[in-house]
């Protein structure tokens, strides 16, 4: 097999026909993670709490594949309104510390199920 499906109970179960992550040739592709709590499926209130949960979900998938947050080389963050950017950026910096992967923040229209944040990522696990 040229790729491995990554699945962890530490991130929400997929709500559709996709995998949490796919590892191929040392590169992990993490599907878009909404900010749902994997323990109970709840959606936290507020932009900061949702950004924190979505990022934690991404990190949990990277860790399930054998990596660390420092393995992340690129992230895309989708938000329904650019006014959320400063709060999301603050949480991002808190969780990633001095590690600065390449990043794109995309203001978009409504996100699924009323979420304020969705994050996908690519990690190098070499």
VENNORPE-V330956 format. One line per field, one symbol per residue. phi: phi as a letter, one per 20 degrees, with the letter a starting at -180 (. if undefined). burial: b if it has 9 or more other C-alpha atoms within 8 Angstrom, else e. A space follows every 10 residues. Layout:
phi = ???
burial = ???
This chain:
phi = .ebcedbcfe cffgebebdg bcdclnddde fgdeeefffc mfdfenffff ffffffffff ffffeodcgf ffdbcccdcf bfffgfffff fgfgfelffc ffbcddfceg eglmfebccc bccddl
burial = eeeebbbbeb bbeeeeeebb bbbbeebbbb bebbbbbbee eebbeebbbb bbbbbbbbbb bbbbbebbbe bbbbbbbbbb beebbebbee bbbeebeeee eeeebebbee beeebbbbbb bbbbbe
